[in-house]
């Protein structure tokens, strides 16, 4: 027996296909959508009109051609899909995301030492955004990207050691803002962003994101799904013991630890961000500053050892490096690769791609916050 296809379900599925294509591609004509998706021309014409009526896509211009010019469509930017709070120990970056996958930095503030103070700052920030920009019921969400162990389903922060925040119910804490709240680990969000925009991660059977921040985080995806583990701690590589002295990987790879070790060469940069301090260390490296070179070589050796362990544990298709620092491999790739090649048989590492994140000017977790909302919306469309 064959089940009869449900026309309503088919229509919803086709609508998702068209909208996802336009979000990922940016824009396209109706004929291009037909060619790329394989959907019937009549269905594409009808559903594009519906998506436009729903204020989910809009005309972006015309495709050049000798005959009649085709209308180009793309996702609308008439409303905010997400307000993202990218929380780090020193600073919280606030951004707004749109349905086309783009984002804008709205403001930044020093992360308060207590959660209660942070909550008030976040609510004040949200009020300012709501006065300036349009939200859409059922779509717009508030996302908290956190450097800690998060139960995504319960919207609950289990523990963020570097923030010293523990057992926080974000849904309850922000129940009065009248916008649904999402909470996720920063490394998981960074990997989601790569999965959405990068073909190699999208096609990977197994992928890993090594997140460099004040601490160190990690995220795993298998067949396109984030692996969270039984207690939401999967991928938390920063808390893996690195040597026989009960010292964690975070102690060796944290950018905050690195800048602390090189503080004497960073005088005059005390008010700068960790990213800016790291860029200054790079300049000293290339200028031949011997002491800084030695410290950085030790640091890069540790990066290589950690990547070696990831390769042996997961044997992923791709490993992405990024976070607050997004150019480590581009700058120091040969040094890191040399360490890996010394420690791993070429048969094990062959074909594994290691690279920096595609997001250079912003923490990839921030981009992932918007991707999280877009994915949620598409699944429930």
Order of alpha helices (4+ residues) and beta strands (2+ residues): alpha-beta-alpha-alpha-beta-beta-beta-beta-beta-alpha-beta-beta-beta-beta-alpha-beta-alpha-alpha-beta-beta-beta-alpha-alpha-alpha-alpha-beta-alpha-alpha-beta-alpha
